[in-house]
Amino acid sequence: MRRGTSRAIAAVVLTAGLGGAGTLATTPEPAQASTAEVALSVGAAAEAPAAKPVDCRRVKCVALTFDDGPGKYTDALLRTLAAYDARATFFVVGQNVAAYPGALRRTYAAGHEIGNHSWSHPDLTRLSAASVRSQFSRTDQAIKAAIGIRPKLVRPPYGAFDTTVRRQAGRPVVMWSVDTLDWRYRNSARVARKAVKAVRPGSVILFHDIHPTTVRAIPKVLKALSKRGYRFVTVSRLFGGSPPRLVYSRG
């Protein structure tokens, strides 16, 4: 789906087409617990401790971002990312966090960054300020209940935002520079080709981990970009090791 967005003044402008999302995963996961899923202390960073920090001023970096989860394919994706020592940023939907808290805990424990993608994935520009605030706050609460932190980044559904959405978010709004259109084209080979062809140093790539075709595409993406010397980092690491201070927009 495509929705209009306002042009936001920012120090960095990311240019890309607007992506959408498919059906959200809502089937709850079975109750389970493991060492990796222990609750993390309140006040921890939204990016869990990872491997040796990467200096993206010296090496080629790319940020893989995954929207709309967690879901039943998230664990398979985590295994693939771990095989390549890749870190990513997951913009999660609150109702799916409530359904899959264990998947979120495993994602965070693996060193990935967590961002807020609203509670139920509406077009926030069509809601009142109070409703927008509720979309973000309910998701913050679900994330905090699962992993003990409030995320430092948000990504509005459909990439649709305006002054009200930015104000209610109260933190950086992160967009993307490469849209794989994986929500439209459920074809792993096509998604992988799109990502690999379009990437440049500093790219932020948009995927959706609720689609099995996307999860199957990621090994191809990681293999191809690794051969080209890319390191896979979180959005915050891409922008110097901490969350960006400004709003990033397509311009």
C-alpha positions in Angstrom: 0.0 0.0 0.0 1.1 3.5 -0.7 0.3 6.5 1.5 1.4 10.1 1.3 3.9 11.5 3.7 5.0 15.1 4.5 8.5 16.3 3.6 10.5 16.5 6.8 13.4 18.8 7.2 16.4 16.7 8.1 20.2 16.7 7.9 20.1 13.4 6.0 17.6 12.6 3.4 16.9 9.0 2.4 15.3 8.5 -1.0 13.2 5.4 -1.8 9.8 4.3 -2.7 7.2 3.8 0.0 6.6 0.2 1.1 3.7 -1.4 2.8 2.9 -4.5 4.8 0.9 -7.6 4.4 -1.2 -9.5 6.8 0.2 -9.3 10.4 1.0 -12.5 12.2 -1.3 -12.8 15.3 -1.3 -16.6 16.2 0.3 -16.7 19.7 3.4 -18.7 20.3 3.4 -21.5 22.9 4.5 -20.5 26.4 8.2 -21.2 26.8 11.2 -20.0 28.6 15.0 -20.3 28.1 18.2 -18.8 29.4 18.2 -16.4 26.5 14.8 -15.2 27.4 15.4 -14.0 30.9 14.0 -10.5 31.5 16.5 -7.8 31.0 16.8 -4.9 33.5 14.9 -1.7 33.0 17.1 1.0 31.7 19.1 -1.2 29.4 19.8 0.2 25.9 17.4 -0.6 23.0 20.2 -2.3 21.3 21.5 -5.3 23.4 25.2 -5.9 23.8 26.6 -7.2 20.5 29.9 -8.4 19.1 32.9 -6.1 18.6 31.7 -2.6 17.5 31.9 -1.8 13.9 33.2 1.6 12.7 31.1 2.4 9.7 33.4 5.3 8.9 36.1 2.8 8.0 34.2 -0.2 6.6 31.2 -0.6 4.3 28.0 -0.9 6.4 24.4 -1.6 5.6 21.5 -1.7 8.0 18.9 -4.5 7.5 15.5 -3.5 9.0 12.6 -5.8 9.5 9.0 -4.5 10.0 5.7 -6.0 11.3 7.0 -8.8 13.5 7.6 -10.7 15.6 6.0 -13.7 14.1 6.3 -17.4 13.4 9.2 -16.9 11.0 11.3 -14.7 13.2 13.3 -17.5 14.8 14.4 -18.9 11.4 15.5 -15.4 10.5 17.5 -15.1 13.7 19.4 -18.3 13.0 20.3 -17.0 9.5 21.5 -13.6 10.9 23.6 -15.4 13.5 25.3 -17.5 10.9 26.6 -14.3 9.3 27.3 -12.5 12.6 24.8 -9.9 11.3 22.9 -7.4 13.4 19.7 -5.9 12.3 16.9 -3.5 13.5 13.4 -4.9 14.1 10.5 -2.4 14.1 7.9 -4.4 15.9 4.1 -4.2 16.0 2.7 -4.2 19.6 0.0 -6.7 19.1 2.5 -9.2 17.7 4.8 -8.5 20.6 2.0 -9.5 22.9 1.4 -12.7 20.8 5.1 -13.6 20.5 7.0 -12.2 23.5 9.5 -15.0 23.4 10.5 -14.3 19.8 11.1 -10.6 20.8 13.2 -11.7 23.8 15.3 -13.9 21.6 15.7 -11.2 19.0 17.0 -8.7 21.7 19.2 -11.3 23.4 20.9 -11.9 20.0 22.1 -8.3 19.9 19.5 -6.8 17.5 18.0 -3.4 17.9 14.3 -3.0 18.6 12.1 -0.2 17.3 8.4 0.8 17.7 6.2 0.2 14.6 2.8 1.0 16.3 0.3 -1.2 18.1 -2.0 -2.3 15.2 -0.3 -0.9 12.0 -2.8 1.9 11.0 -2.0 4.9 8.9 -1.1 7.2 11.8 -1.7 10.4 9.8 -5.4 9.6 9.8 -5.7 9.3 13.6 -6.1 11.9 16.3 -3.0 13.0 18.4 -4.4 11.0 21.3 -4.8 7.8 19.2 -1.3 8.2 17.7 0.1 8.5 21.2 -1.8 5.4 22.3 -0.4 3.4 19.3 3.1 4.2 20.4 2.6 4.0 24.1 0.9 0.6 24.1 3.7 -0.8 22.0 6.3 0.7 24.3 4.5 -1.0 27.2 4.4 -4.4 25.4 8.1 -4.2 24.5 9.1 -3.2 28.0 7.1 -6.1 29.5 9.0 -8.5 27.2 12.6 -7.2 27.4 12.7 -4.4 29.9 13.4 -1.4 27.7 11.6 1.4 25.8 12.7 1.5 22.2 14.6 4.6 21.1 13.5 4.6 17.4 10.1 4.5 15.7 9.0 3.7 12.1 5.4 4.6 11.3 3.4 2.1 9.3 3.5 2.7 5.6 6.1 5.3 6.2 3.3 7.8 6.7 4.0 10.6 9.1 3.3 14.2 9.7 4.0 16.8 12.4 1.5 15.2 14.8 3.1 11.8 14.3 6.6 13.1 14.8 5.6 15.0 17.9 3.8 12.0 19.5 6.6 9.6 18.6 9.0 11.7 20.7 12.1 10.1 19.2 13.7 9.7 15.8 11.5 8.5 12.9 13.5 6.1 10.8 12.7 5.5 7.1 14.7 3.5 4.5 16.7 4.0 1.4 16.1 0.6 -0.3 12.6 -0.9 -0.5 12.7 -4.5 -1.5 8.9 -4.6 -2.1 8.9 -8.0 -0.4 5.3 -7.4 0.8 4.2 -7.1 -2.8 6.4 -9.7 -4.6 6.4 -12.9 -2.5 9.4 -14.3 -4.5 12.6 -14.9 -2.6 14.9 -14.6 -5.6 13.3 -11.3 -6.7 13.5 -9.8 -3.2 17.2 -10.8 -2.9 18.1 -9.4 -6.3 16.3 -6.1 -5.5 18.2 -5.7 -2.2 21.6 -6.6 -3.6 21.3 -4.5 -6.7 20.2 -1.4 -4.9 22.4 -1.4 -1.9 25.2 1.2 -1.3 27.4 1.9 1.7 25.1 3.4 4.3 21.9 1.9 2.9 18.9 1.1 5.2 17.0 -1.8 3.6 13.4 -2.5 4.3 12.1 -6.1 4.7 9.2 -7.7 6.5 9.9 -10.8 8.6 6.3 -11.9 8.6 6.7 -13.3 5.1 8.4 -16.7 4.6 9.6 -15.7 1.2 11.5 -12.8 2.8 13.1 -15.0 5.4 14.2 -17.4 2.6 15.7 -14.5 0.7 18.0 -13.3 3.5 20.7 -15.9 3.2 21.1 -14.9 -0.5 21.3 -11.2 0.5 23.8 -11.8 3.3 26.0 -14.1 1.2 26.2 -11.7 -1.8 26.8 -8.6 0.3 29.4 -10.3 2.5 31.4 -11.1 -0.6 31.3 -7.4 -1.5 32.8 -6.6 1.9 29.7 -5.3 3.7 29.1 -5.5 7.5 25.6 -5.8 8.8 24.8 -3.4 11.6 21.8 -1.8 13.4 20.5 1.5 12.4 22.0 3.1 15.5 25.4 1.7 14.7 25.1 2.9 11.2 24.7 6.4 12.5 27.7 6.3 14.8 26.7 3.9 17.5 23.7 5.7 19.0 20.2 6.5 17.8 20.1 9.3 15.2 19.0 12.6 16.7 17.1 13.8 13.7 14.2 12.7 11.6 15.2 10.8 8.5 12.9 11.1 5.5 12.8 10.4 1.8 12.7 14.1 1.2 
